Amino acid sequence: MTVKKSALLLTLSLLLASCSSQEEVVAPELPSVPSNCADTKVLESILPRIADAKYIETEWEPAEETDLYAAYNAGGIACTYGLREAEVGATILWAPDNKTLFSELTPKWIGFGQKEIDLPGIEEEAAYYLSEGIEGQGEYHIWSVNLLINGSWIQVGATFFNALEDAIPVIEAAIESLRSPKRAEKEKITGCYLSELPNDLYVFNVHYHDNNTISADFYYKNINGEPSKGLFLGTYTNGIVRGFYSLPTSNGTSERELFLKGDKSGFVTASAKSEKSGNVQKYVRPLDITWSEDIKYIPADECEALLRS
């Protein structure tokens, strides 16, 4: 997944600004979007229609101006379930609305032919759907549904919705997959993680984690060199941290891609081919990642002292 640093900075600033405004008006806590595709309730809602359906792991590379790009840059997640070989299934997007996202995307959806709808049995704030054909006359398909509910934008798209009734069980499962505030807080990875090798020291200090957006201080020191400190911006989905961190260089700033796998008990690092373009170092696509414990981050308490040094 490629997410622009500027977009993540904007998302973080909007979220922090909304937090400061809560000193005057305390808003009720809302559910968070899922963080792991394997933990949602969507697959079980699809199995009655697609026997042997599975969660399909997908390495998303969102193009700008797409719904997928908008969802990921807001701290969302995309999950596909179905049968890859039969090219049948459903893809669900979840993203925090942050009071603006859904309304900003609505004109584009209407321009593409989506129509407003009141979903039966669901108390959504707003919903739009894209269909093909005329209901009751020949072939008719519901291709996708966008809805705003409980502070989240959810998009449900599938290849097998021949009527709105087909979509409702999947939509309900997507809503039920939103995480409670208590669960989301428990699953946050904020904290200090350290990897100490004979000649190298790495620090990954996660100071912000909301929905699936994270930011962290990154610190590296070789025994024979001066320490380097930078800022990491990225996401944490399906148990994987991914994004870019910046480090100062003699030519300005170097951006490097980072993938870590794990949870609050610790992380291992990715091993894969990388390439450099200008001051940006990133993994070669398509990704062919293996995970190595050569640099293993474990929870620690001394991050703040190291970062101040």
C-alpha positions as CSV (number, residue, x, y, z in Angstrom):
1,M,0.0,0.0,0.0
2,T,1.3,3.4,-1.0
3,V,0.1,6.3,1.1
4,K,1.4,9.9,0.6
5,K,3.2,11.3,3.7
6,S,1.4,14.7,3.2
7,A,-2.0,13.0,3.2
8,L,-1.2,11.2,6.4
9,L,0.1,14.4,8.0
10,L,-3.2,16.1,7.1
11,T,-5.2,13.2,8.6
12,L,-3.2,13.4,11.8
13,S,-3.6,17.1,12.1
14,L,-7.4,16.9,11.6
15,L,-7.7,14.2,14.2
16,L,-5.5,16.1,16.7
17,A,-7.6,19.2,16.1
18,S,-10.8,17.4,16.7
19,C,-9.4,16.0,20.0
20,S,-8.6,19.6,21.2
21,S,-12.1,20.7,20.4
22,Q,-13.5,18.1,22.7
23,E,-12.5,20.2,25.7
24,E,-15.6,22.2,25.1
25,V,-18.0,19.4,23.9
26,V,-17.4,15.8,24.8
27,A,-18.6,13.7,22.0
28,P,-19.7,10.1,22.6
29,E,-17.1,7.4,21.8
30,L,-17.6,5.8,18.4
31,P,-16.6,2.4,17.2
32,S,-13.3,2.1,15.2
33,V,-12.9,0.5,11.8
34,P,-11.5,-3.1,11.7
35,S,-7.7,-3.5,11.9
36,N,-7.6,-7.1,10.7
37,C,-9.5,-8.6,7.7
38,A,-9.4,-12.1,9.2
39,D,-11.3,-10.9,12.3
40,T,-14.4,-9.4,10.7
41,K,-17.8,-11.0,10.5
42,V,-18.0,-10.6,6.7
43,L,-16.8,-14.0,5.6
44,E,-19.5,-15.8,7.5
45,S,-22.1,-13.6,5.8
46,I,-20.8,-14.6,2.4
47,L,-20.5,-18.4,2.9
48,P,-24.2,-19.1,2.4
49,R,-23.9,-17.6,-1.1
50,I,-20.3,-18.7,-2.0
51,A,-19.4,-22.0,-0.5
52,D,-15.7,-22.4,0.4
53,A,-15.2,-18.6,0.2
54,K,-12.0,-17.4,2.0
55,Y,-10.4,-14.1,3.0
56,I,-8.1,-13.2,0.0
57,E,-4.9,-11.5,1.1
58,T,-4.3,-8.5,-1.2
59,E,-1.4,-6.1,-1.4
60,W,-3.3,-2.9,-2.2
61,E,-1.6,-0.2,-4.3
62,P,-4.3,2.5,-4.3
63,A,-4.3,5.0,-7.2
64,E,-5.0,8.6,-6.4
65,E,-8.6,9.9,-6.7
66,T,-10.0,6.4,-6.0
67,D,-12.2,5.4,-3.1
68,L,-9.5,2.9,-2.0
69,Y,-7.0,5.7,-1.8
70,A,-9.3,7.9,0.2
71,A,-10.1,5.1,2.6
72,Y,-6.5,4.2,3.3
73,N,-5.4,7.8,3.7
74,A,-8.1,8.3,6.3
75,G,-6.8,5.3,8.3
76,G,-9.1,2.7,6.8
77,I,-8.8,-0.8,5.6
78,A,-9.9,-2.9,2.6
79,C,-10.7,-6.6,2.6
80,T,-11.7,-9.1,-0.1
81,Y,-13.5,-12.3,0.5
82,G,-14.5,-15.0,-2.0
83,L,-13.0,-17.4,-4.5
84,R,-10.0,-16.0,-6.3
85,E,-10.0,-18.7,-9.0
86,A,-13.7,-18.1,-9.8
87,E,-13.3,-14.3,-9.6
88,V,-16.4,-14.1,-7.4
89,G,-16.6,-12.4,-4.1
90,A,-16.9,-9.1,-2.2
91,T,-14.6,-6.3,-1.3
92,I,-15.4,-4.1,1.8
93,L,-13.9,-0.7,2.6
94,W,-14.1,0.7,6.1
95,A,-12.8,4.2,6.9
96,P,-13.3,6.7,9.7
97,D,-15.4,9.5,8.4
98,N,-13.8,12.3,10.5
99,K,-17.0,14.3,9.9
100,T,-15.9,15.1,6.3
101,L,-14.9,12.1,4.2
102,F,-18.3,10.8,3.2
103,S,-19.7,14.2,2.2
104,E,-16.6,15.0,0.2
105,L,-16.9,11.7,-1.8
106,T,-20.7,11.9,-2.3
107,P,-20.7,14.3,-5.4
108,K,-18.2,11.9,-7.2
109,W,-20.5,8.9,-6.5
110,I,-23.5,10.8,-7.8
111,G,-21.6,11.8,-10.9
112,F,-20.8,8.1,-11.5
113,G,-24.5,7.3,-11.3
114,Q,-25.0,6.2,-7.7
115,K,-28.4,6.9,-6.2
116,E,-29.4,7.7,-2.7
117,I,-31.2,5.0,-0.8
118,D,-32.7,4.1,2.6
119,L,-31.4,0.7,3.5
120,P,-34.1,-1.5,4.9
121,G,-33.6,-2.4,8.6
122,I,-30.4,-0.3,8.9
123,E,-30.2,3.0,10.7
124,E,-27.6,4.6,8.5
125,E,-27.1,8.4,8.3
126,A,-26.8,8.3,4.5
127,A,-26.4,5.6,1.8
128,Y,-25.9,5.5,-2.0
129,Y,-25.8,2.5,-4.3
130,L,-24.7,1.7,-7.8
131,S,-26.8,-0.6,-9.9
132,E,-27.0,-1.9,-13.4
133,G,-30.3,-2.7,-15.3
134,I,-33.8,-2.1,-14.2
135,E,-35.1,-4.0,-11.2
136,G,-37.7,-6.6,-12.2
137,Q,-36.7,-6.4,-15.9
138,G,-34.1,-8.8,-17.0
139,E,-30.6,-8.8,-15.5
140,Y,-30.2,-6.5,-12.5
141,H,-27.2,-6.1,-10.3
142,I,-26.3,-4.1,-7.2
143,W,-22.6,-3.5,-7.7
144,S,-21.8,-1.4,-4.6
145,V,-23.3,0.3,-1.6
146,N,-21.7,3.3,0.3
147,L,-23.1,4.1,3.7
148,L,-22.3,6.4,6.7
149,I,-23.0,4.9,10.1
150,N,-21.6,5.2,13.6
151,G,-18.9,7.7,12.4
152,S,-17.6,5.3,9.7
153,W,-17.9,5.1,6.0
154,I,-18.4,1.6,4.8
155,Q,-18.4,0.5,1.1
156,V,-19.7,-2.9,0.2
157,G,-19.0,-4.1,-3.4
158,A,-19.7,-7.6,-4.8
159,T,-20.1,-9.6,-8.0
160,F,-23.1,-11.5,-6.7
161,F,-25.7,-9.0,-5.6
162,N,-28.7,-9.5,-7.9
163,A,-30.9,-7.5,-5.6
164,L,-30.6,-5.2,-2.6
165,E,-31.7,-8.0,-0.4
166,D,-28.6,-9.9,-1.3
167,A,-26.4,-7.1,0.0
168,I,-28.1,-6.5,3.3
169,P,-26.6,-9.5,5.2
170,V,-23.1,-8.4,4.1
171,I,-23.8,-4.8,5.0
172,E,-25.0,-5.8,8.4
173,A,-21.9,-8.0,8.9
174,A,-19.6,-5.1,7.9
175,I,-21.4,-2.8,10.5
176,E,-21.0,-5.5,13.2
177,S,-17.3,-5.7,12.4
178,L,-16.7,-2.2,13.6
179,R,-14.6,-2.4,16.8
180,S,-15.9,-1.2,20.2
181,P,-13.9,1.7,21.8
182,K,-12.7,-0.7,24.5
183,R,-11.5,-3.3,22.0
184,A,-9.8,-0.6,19.8
185,E,-8.0,0.8,22.8
186,K,-6.8,-2.7,23.9
187,E,-5.4,-3.4,20.4
188,K,-3.4,-0.1,20.1
189,I,0.3,-0.6,19.6
190,T,1.4,2.7,21.1
191,G,4.6,2.3,23.1
192,C,8.3,1.9,22.9
193,Y,10.0,-0.9,21.0
194,L,13.7,-1.5,20.9
195,S,16.1,-3.8,19.0
196,E,19.6,-4.0,20.4
197,L,22.3,-5.7,18.3
198,P,26.1,-6.0,19.0
199,N,26.9,-2.9,16.9
200,D,23.5,-1.3,16.2
201,L,20.6,0.0,18.2
202,Y,17.1,0.6,16.7
203,V,14.2,2.3,18.4
204,F,10.6,2.4,17.2
205,N,8.5,4.6,19.5
206,V,4.8,4.6,18.5
207,H,3.3,7.8,20.0
208,Y,0.0,7.9,17.9
209,H,-2.4,5.2,16.9
210,D,-6.0,5.9,15.9
211,N,-8.0,3.6,13.8
212,N,-5.3,2.2,11.5
213,T,-3.1,5.3,11.3
214,I,0.1,5.4,13.3
215,S,3.1,7.7,13.7
216,A,6.3,7.0,15.5
217,D,9.8,8.2,16.3
218,F,12.5,6.2,14.6
219,Y,16.0,6.1,16.0
220,Y,19.1,4.3,14.7
221,K,22.7,4.3,16.1
222,N,25.7,2.4,15.0
223,I,28.4,1.8,17.6
224,N,30.9,3.9,15.5
225,G,28.6,6.6,14.3
226,E,26.2,9.4,15.3
227,P,22.6,8.6,16.0
228,S,19.9,9.3,13.3
229,K,16.4,10.3,14.3
230,G,13.3,10.5,12.1
231,L,9.6,10.4,11.9
232,F,7.6,7.4,10.7
233,L,4.1,7.8,9.2
234,G,2.1,4.8,8.1
235,T,-0.6,2.3,8.9
236,Y,-1.1,-0.8,11.0
237,T,-3.4,-3.4,9.4
238,N,-3.6,-7.2,9.5
239,G,-0.8,-7.2,12.1
240,I,1.6,-5.4,9.8
241,V,3.2,-1.9,10.2
242,R,3.9,-0.3,6.8
243,G,4.9,3.2,5.8
244,F,7.9,5.5,5.5
245,Y,10.3,7.0,7.9
246,S,12.5,10.0,7.2
247,L,16.2,10.4,8.3
248,P,18.4,13.4,7.8
249,T,21.3,13.0,5.3
250,S,24.0,15.2,3.9
251,N,21.8,15.9,0.9
252,G,18.7,16.7,2.9
253,T,16.2,14.0,3.9
254,S,16.1,10.3,3.0
255,E,12.7,8.5,2.9
256,R,12.8,4.7,3.6
257,E,10.0,2.2,3.5
258,L,9.5,0.1,6.6
259,F,7.5,-3.1,7.1
260,L,7.2,-4.7,10.6
261,K,5.0,-7.7,11.6
262,G,3.7,-8.3,15.1
263,D,1.7,-6.7,17.9
264,K,2.3,-5.0,21.2
265,S,4.4,-8.0,22.3
266,G,7.0,-7.1,19.7
267,F,7.8,-6.9,15.9
268,V,10.0,-8.6,13.4
269,T,11.3,-6.9,10.3
270,A,10.7,-7.5,6.6
271,S,13.3,-9.0,4.3
272,A,12.8,-8.2,0.6
273,K,14.5,-6.5,-2.4
274,S,14.5,-2.8,-2.4
275,E,15.3,0.0,-4.9
276,K,16.2,3.6,-4.6
277,S,14.8,6.5,-6.6
278,G,16.3,9.8,-5.6
279,N,16.1,10.1,-1.8
280,V,13.4,7.4,-1.5
281,Q,14.2,3.8,-0.7
282,K,11.3,1.4,-1.1
283,Y,10.6,-2.3,-1.6
284,V,10.4,-3.7,-5.2
285,R,6.8,-4.4,-6.3
286,P,5.2,-6.9,-6.5
287,L,6.2,-7.5,-2.9
288,D,7.9,-10.8,-2.0
289,I,8.4,-10.4,1.7
290,T,9.8,-12.8,4.2
291,W,10.1,-12.0,7.9
292,S,13.4,-12.0,9.7
293,E,14.2,-11.9,13.4
294,D,17.7,-10.5,12.8
295,I,16.3,-7.1,13.9
296,K,13.5,-7.9,16.4
297,Y,11.8,-5.1,18.3
298,I,10.7,-5.8,21.8
299,P,8.8,-3.6,24.3
300,A,11.1,-1.4,26.3
301,D,11.0,1.6,28.7
302,E,14.0,3.6,27.7
303,C,12.9,5.1,24.4
304,E,12.3,8.6,25.7
305,A,15.8,8.8,27.1
306,L,17.4,7.6,23.9
307,L,15.3,10.0,21.8
308,R,16.4,13.0,23.9
309,S,20.1,12.0,23.7
